[in-house]
Amino acid sequence: MHIRAVRLDELPRLQDIERAAGHCFRDIGMPEIADDEPLPLGELARHHHAGLAWVAVGDADIPVAYLIADRVDGNLHVEQVSVHPDSSRRGIGRSLLERMADHATSEGVPALTLTTFIEVPWNAPYYARCGFQLLDDSGLTPGLRKIREREAAHGLDRWPRACMRQAL
């Protein structure tokens, strides 16, 4: 696998990856997450234009996974990372996170953050293995609080969620 910046013409493929990756939530009793629509093309393009969108591609140079990020309170925040199920369990998600960390380090960014489901095996437990630590409420920055408020308004708090941080 090779990690590179996403191209604008690949944005619909990112939506397809997101839909496919979401199906596994149905198997653990979270069909609403499985049915949730991916980010619109305009939102994906915003990440691309900010230089905060990467894809993992194979020999055919076709994306099989992606990561998009935002700048939140001086850190880089993982907005979404998705791996197509046909390519899962190969370290691709970790490679995307490492690419983002390299980018953050080159910009002098002190940490990566994300929000995630606590009890989903490929969410919080996975990110902990990648070096992220759970934040309690006292560790939340204003931007992370706003993200959590938006997630709650979207109904994501139906399942336990948390913020995580990885110092760089």
HELIX and SHEET records of a PDB file:
HELIX    1   1 LEU A    8  GLU A   10  5                                   3    
HELIX    2   2 LEU A   11  ARG A   26  1                                  16    
HELIX    3   3 PRO A   31  ASP A   35  1                                   5    
HELIX    4   4 LEU A   41  HIS A   49  1                                   9    
HELIX    5   5 PRO A   85  SER A   87  5                                   3    
HELIX    6   6 ILE A   92  SER A  106  1                                  15    
HELIX    7   7 ALA A  124  ARG A  129  1                                   6    
HELIX    8   8 ASP A  137  GLY A  139  5                                   3    
HELIX    9   9 PRO A  142  ALA A  153  1                                  12    
HELIX   10  10 LEU A  156  ARG A  158  5                                   3    
SHEET    1   A 7 HIS A   2  ALA A   5  0                                        
SHEET    2   A 7 ALA A  53  VAL A  57 -1                                        
SHEET    3   A 7 PRO A  63  VAL A  72 -1                                        
SHEET    4   A 7 ASN A  75  VAL A  83 -1                                        
SHEET    5   A 7 ALA A 111  PHE A 117  1                                        
SHEET    6   A 7 ARG A 161  ALA A 167 -1                                        
SHEET    7   A 7 GLN A 133  LEU A 135 -1                                        
END                                                                             
